């Protein structure tokens, strides 16, 4: 069995690389998807967020107001508070998923896609560190300007009423909450440089997957 962390900052193309890993045979789970589930009504994480931030973060339909939470996190610099409420439960869910998978397939490659693998390891010892949770780390990188352009394109597609300058400013605020690639690269076992076309990403990902398979088999 092999536990792999797949990470990359905003706009790096991490999700594209994750999709390629899936086609090659890796079992991939998204930390964001787990987080969305745990932040829905009826879950302890939802209750903890409402208790901490107050009823202002709840929409009339009972769901969390993600726009309001984003404003608190990135404009009011309260992201560490939100992470402390969400990360422990998300990490526990990831570990439970991997354990179930390995019972079914001891040679499986269990890959967790998460933008904040390194950033989550900042809870003063209250959470397992990334080296305890993963056997290998794959980092997806791209130049910062390219990452901002990708983020802007994605947001503007869904919210064309926003101004480009506003979205760019939001991207920079989000990037400021993440470790720079220069700090992540020395910590990663594999680096996929996603600054070219899709075929380049496929070739790099396939090469990494072949190495992961060899390790898993042994």
Secondary structure, DSSP 8 states (H G I E B T S, - for coil): -EEEEEE--TTS-HHHHHHHHHHHT-EEEEHHHHHHHHTSTTSHHHHHHHHHH-GGGB-TTSSB-HHHHHIIIIISS-HHHHHHHHHHHHHHHHHHHHHHHHHH-TT-EEEEE-TTTTTTS-STTSS--HHHH-SEEEEEE--HHHHHHHHHHHHHHH-TTS-HHHHHHHHHHHHHTS--HHHHGGG-SEEEE-SS-HHHHHHHHHHHHHHHHHHHH-
